Amino acid sequence: MKAMILGADGYLGWALSLRLLSRGHEVIGVDNFATRKSVKEVGSDSGIPILSMENRVRAVRDVHGYRMKFHRGDITSYPFIHKAIKEDMPDTVIHFAEQRSAPYSMINAKHAAYTLSNNVIGTINLVYSIMAVNPKIHILKMGTLGEYGTPNFDIPETPFVDARINGKLDRITCPKWAGSWYHWSKVHDTNNLLFTNRVWKTTVTDIMQGPVYGTRTKEITDEKLHTRFDFDEVWGTVVNRFCVEAALDLPLTAYGKGGQTRGYLSLEDSVEALRLLLENPPEKGDYRVVNQFVELLSINEIAEIVKKAAKRLGIDAKVEHLENPRVEAERHYYNPEIKVLPKLGFHRKLKMGDLAGQLIKDILPYRSRIRRYKGAIMPHTNWRKVDNAR
Ligand SMILES: NC(=O)c1ccc[n+]([C@@H]2O[C@H](COP(=O)([O-])OP(=O)(O)OC[C@H]3O[C@@H](n4cnc5c(N)ncnc54)[C@H](O)[C@@H]3O)[C@@H](O)[C@H]2O)c1
């Protein structure tokens, strides 16, 4: 398979590039390095150092003997993404190239507008480029389970559901109720992609993924191959942040009552699920929705898991409940379906309880580096306040 990965410099994009290369696929990376820049903007950096893309491509060749091509550019430029797709003629385009932080999108008008335009325009340019070059290209688009919010129904793996409205039955797009501008940008993407499937029969896998955690995959065997690892309040997902807090002897900062429940998965499980979906694409012209997670856990359960793992390493981690900077339900029903991935043979490898200790151990050598950005860990971004100074 010839796979083009938009967002190849990112947390998932880099790890997936290595997985696909190790399977003998051809990989063409695309990135504009927006995440590197935006993480610096909030006074932070990848907790685990990463090489420049030029050196990453060299390291992949030196360590594993794989060759990877890379285009530097912004997919919100139609001429750029069209040219890249025309030049390389991929079978599949994996679309990760979006602003992916909910807090970043909630800072103020500038950040909200950037998130919405970057994400929605990038996706539109991708579809138009594919239609111009080869409409049969499979688009694997990374959405998020956060598109649905926390509904009182079991989240289906179908784009449409039956609904009775004013007494009449109809088939409508599954209701979504996102919790940040970032998550709304993903809802808009889903609607736009569904529309392209209706009018042009595009072939799409739309993944609704939960938060990912961890530092390792099978291919990350050398420190030159590390993927980025964010831990600050804006860019760090909760598990990675808790593990950093434990490693730094800081309290684990649980927002609100801690009953917020989501579907989590490790980096290894995420790239393996993606590999399966790419190697088993939908029929041409189909729109496939996939819920991608391994375990449903609440913030309080995650804090307990990290606390126990830290204890086994001689660290006495405490949990501190902070006023919730987000607007979200803190006790709620949550049950996304998971049928597509198991049918393709996906079985989770490890649970968070098995991995948290390793994650903390992986962070320990970088404690002094991470301490430089300690000020970026406590929440500053508040859903209820607009911060025009940032
Ligand atoms: N990490 C998670 O827990 C998680 C969970 C659910 C969904 N996702 C989604 O998966 C995707 C990848 O996430 P990630 O954690 O690897 O994020 P990331 O920020 O590490 O990677 C995204 C990459 O896309 C690049 N990018 C952004 N806008 C671009 C543009 N206009 N042109 C070219 N490149 C651009 C960034 O520079 C970055 O390298 C995102 O779409 C994210 O919303 C991530």
The ligand as a Tripos MOL2 file, in Angstrom:
@<TRIPOS>MOLECULE
LIG
   44    48     1     0     0
SMALL
NO_CHARGES

@<TRIPOS>ATOM
      1 N1         -3.8780   11.8770   20.6060 N.am      1 LIG1
      2 C1         -5.1120   11.5490   20.9670 C.2       1 LIG1
      3 O1         -5.3720   11.1420   22.0990 O.2       1 LIG1
      4 C2         -6.2370   11.6480   19.9660 C.ar      1 LIG1
      5 C3         -7.4930   11.1230   20.3090 C.ar      1 LIG1
      6 C4         -8.5330   11.2240   19.3800 C.ar      1 LIG1
      7 C5         -8.3280   11.8170   18.1590 C.ar      1 LIG1
      8 N2         -7.0850   12.3330   17.8650 N.ar      1 LIG1
      9 C6         -6.9100   12.9530   16.5510 C.3       1 LIG1
     10 O2         -5.8780   12.2670   15.8730 O.3       1 LIG1
     11 C7         -5.1330   13.1660   15.0500 C.3       1 LIG1
     12 C8         -3.6560   13.0740   15.4080 C.3       1 LIG1
     13 O3         -3.5150   13.4170   16.7710 O.3       1 LIG1
     14 P1         -2.0910   13.5830   17.4500 P.3       1 LIG1
     15 O4         -2.2870   13.3370   18.9020 O.co2     1 LIG1
     16 O5         -1.0930   12.8170   16.6960 O.co2     1 LIG1
     17 O6         -1.9000   15.1580   17.2440 O.3       1 LIG1
     18 P2         -0.5640   15.9640   16.8760 P.3       1 LIG1
     19 O7         -0.8890   17.3990   17.1060 O.co2     1 LIG1
     20 O8          0.6010   15.3900   17.6170 O.co2     1 LIG1
     21 O9         -0.4130   15.6770   15.3250 O.3       1 LIG1
     22 C9         -1.0990   16.3970   14.3360 C.3       1 LIG1
     23 C10        -0.0690   16.7950   13.2880 C.3       1 LIG1
     24 O10        -0.7320   17.5050   12.2340 O.3       1 LIG1
     25 C11         0.0610   18.6260   11.8640 C.3       1 LIG1
     26 N3         -0.8440   19.6410   11.2850 N.ar      1 LIG1
     27 C12        -1.8420   20.3280   11.8850 C.ar      1 LIG1
     28 N4         -2.4300   21.1640   11.0120 N.ar      1 LIG1
     29 C13        -1.8070   20.9820    9.8110 C.ar      1 LIG1
     30 C14        -1.9540   21.5580    8.5280 C.ar      1 LIG1
     31 N5         -2.8860   22.5020    8.2910 N.pl3     1 LIG1
     32 N6         -1.1450   21.1440    7.5270 N.ar      1 LIG1
     33 C15        -0.1930   20.1940    7.7440 C.ar      1 LIG1
     34 N7          0.0140   19.6150    8.9570 N.ar      1 LIG1
     35 C16        -0.7930   20.0180    9.9780 C.ar      1 LIG1
     36 C17         0.7110   19.0750   13.1700 C.3       1 LIG1
     37 O11         1.8790   19.8350   12.9560 O.3       1 LIG1
     38 C18         0.9920   17.7450   13.8600 C.3       1 LIG1
     39 O12         2.2850   17.2640   13.5940 O.3       1 LIG1
     40 C19        -5.7320   14.5390   15.2620 C.3       1 LIG1
     41 O13        -6.6270   14.8300   14.2290 O.3       1 LIG1
     42 C20        -6.4470   14.3980   16.5790 C.3       1 LIG1
     43 O14        -7.5360   15.2920   16.6690 O.3       1 LIG1
     44 C21        -6.0450   12.2530   18.7260 C.ar      1 LIG1
@<TRIPOS>BOND
     1     1     2 1
     2     2     3 2
     3     2     4 1
     4     4     5 ar
     5     4    44 ar
     6     5     6 ar
     7     6     7 ar
     8     7     8 ar
     9     8     9 1
    10     8    44 ar
    11     9    10 1
    12     9    42 1
    13    10    11 1
    14    11    12 1
    15    11    40 1
    16    12    13 1
    17    13    14 1
    18    14    15 2
    19    14    16 1
    20    14    17 1
    21    17    18 1
    22    18    19 2
    23    18    20 1
    24    18    21 1
    25    21    22 1
    26    22    23 1
    27    23    24 1
    28    23    38 1
    29    24    25 1
    30    25    26 1
    31    25    36 1
    32    26    27 ar
    33    26    35 ar
    34    27    28 ar
    35    28    29 ar
    36    29    30 ar
    37    29    35 ar
    38    30    31 1
    39    30    32 ar
    40    32    33 ar
    41    33    34 ar
    42    34    35 ar
    43    36    37 1
    44    36    38 1
    45    38    39 1
    46    40    41 1
    47    40    42 1
    48    42    43 1
@<TRIPOS>SUBSTRUCTURE
     1 LIG1         1 GROUP 0 **** ****
